Amino acid sequence: TNYCIWKMPCQFSTYAGGAPGTQSSSSSSSSSGSSGGGGGGGGGSPAALANVVASTGAAWDILTSGNTANVNVNNAKIAITTITFDVKNTINGASVSVESLKSNPILSEPALKVYQYLQLTKNNIADTDTSNIVISFKVPKSWFVSNVVSEDDIVLYRYVDEKWNGLQTSKTGADES
């Protein structure tokens, strides 16, 4: 499968929907850089576990101030390929998990066409401990064709403050695999 590859700056979020396509009327206009995010919440209930397609993550004993942390996602069932962030304050016992979901865990839809719903969860990481968070993800070119979506319409949405917010998203390339 051929993929188009994007990356975008963001904040950690409980639910981030990979949402290409035109925004629906229930979506708010795009706004990036909202603060906070709150990571945990929920996990573990039978309903929540039943909605998970695949999951992965990374854990660290210590993340030292001034370094960059990486979460490499090597799972074909998860659109995210990497998450990187700068560590502003030394953090002990940190972890980040990434899950792809079968369906939207939120009542409102971020866009008319959605490639994948994702959940990013951080543990023992305060919002003030990180900066320059970048999520890289890929979408198969076949998805664009079958859904009649232009590559220029890709947007990663973040659910925060009870609404979906489009995040600044830019295409970084394409591959043949």
N, C-alpha and C positions, 0 to 999 in steps of 0.2 A: 504494500500500500504506500502511496506517496503522501507525505504530510506537509502541511504548512505549519510554520512554527512562529509563535508569538512570545513576547515577554512583556510584563507590565509591573510597575511599582504598586504596592498595596500595603494594607495593614492586615494583620491576621484577623480572621473572621470566623464566626461559628459556621456560617453557610456562605459559600461563594459559588455562584452558578456560572458555569461557562455558557454564555448566552449569546451566540451569534444571531444576527438578523435584526429586523426592525423592532424597535421597542413597542410594546403593547400599551394601551391606554392606562393600564394599572401600574405601569412603571413610572418612576419619577425621572426627571431629567438627569443627565449624567452629572456626577460630582465625585471627584476623586479626592483622596487625602483626608477623609473624615477620620477623626481620632478614635482611639479605643479599639474595640473589637471584642473583647472578652472571649476567651477561647473555650472553655470547658463546656459545661452544660450537658445535660442529657446523657450521654453515652451509657449503654448497658441495658436499657430497657428492651424487652423482646420486640416491640414495634420498631425501635430505632435500629436494632441489629438486623431485623428482617429487611430493612431498606438499604443495607450496605452491599455493594457489589464486590468491592475490593478495598483493601486498606494496606498502608505501609507507614513508615515514619522513621524518625531518628531520635536517639537519646544521647545525652552527654552527661558525664560526671561533673564536668566543669566547662563553662564557656568563658574565656578570659576577655576582659575589656580590650578593645582595639582590634580584635580578630573578626573574621568573617565565618559564619556558620553556613553549612550546606546540607540540604536534604535532597538526596538523589533518589528519584522515583523511577524504578525500573519495572513497571508493571503496565502491560498493554491495556489493561482495563481502567487505567487512570490517565486522564489527559495531561495532567501536570507531569513535567519531566524533572524540574528542579525548583527548589525554593532556596534563596540565599538571603542572608541578612547580616548587617554589621552589629556587633555586640558592643553596646555603649557602657554597660555595667557588668561586672563579673557575675555569672549566674551559676548556681549549683543545682544539679539534678534536673536539668531542663529536658523537655521532649516536645516534639512536634509530630502530629499524626495527620495523614491525608487519607480521605476516604472518597471513593466514587459512590454515588447513590443511584438506586433504581428509579426514584421519583423525587419530585420537588417536596421537601419537608415543610415548605411554607405555603400558605394558602394562595398568595398572589403570585403571578407569573412574571419573570423578569423581561421576557421577550416572546415574540411569536414562535420562534424556533430555537430550541436549546439543544446543544450537542451533549452536554453532560452536567449533572449537578454534583457538586463537590462539598465536602466538609473538611475544614482545616481547624485543628485543635492544638492549642499550645498549653503546656503545663509548666508551672514554676517560671514563667517568663512574663514579666510585667511589660506593659506597653512602653514604659520609659526605658526598658533595658535594651531595646533594639532600634535600628534605623535602617533606611535603604533596603526595605524588604522588596524582593523581586521574585515573582512567580513566572516561570517559563512553562508553556504548555503547547501541545500540538493537536491538530485536528486533521483527520484523513481527508485528502482531496476528494475522495469519493462521496463524502458527506455533503460537501458543497454542491456537487453535481446533483445528487439525489434529492436535496432539499432546496435547490434553486436559490442558493445564498452566495453572495459575492464574498471573496476573501476580505475585501475592504470593510465588510459589515461586522467583523468579529469584535465582540466586546466581552470582557469578563465582568460580571456583575457581582456585587457584594451586598448581602442583606444586612442592613444595620439601621437602627432607628425605625424599625417596622416598615421598611421599604427597600426595594432593590435599587442600588446605585451603580450606574455604569462607571467603570474605572478606566483610566487612561491605558490604552492597549495599543501596542505597535507590533507589526509583523517584523520578524528578524530574519526570516529565510524560509527555505523549503528543503526537503530532502527526498531521496528516492526510496527510502526503506519503509 
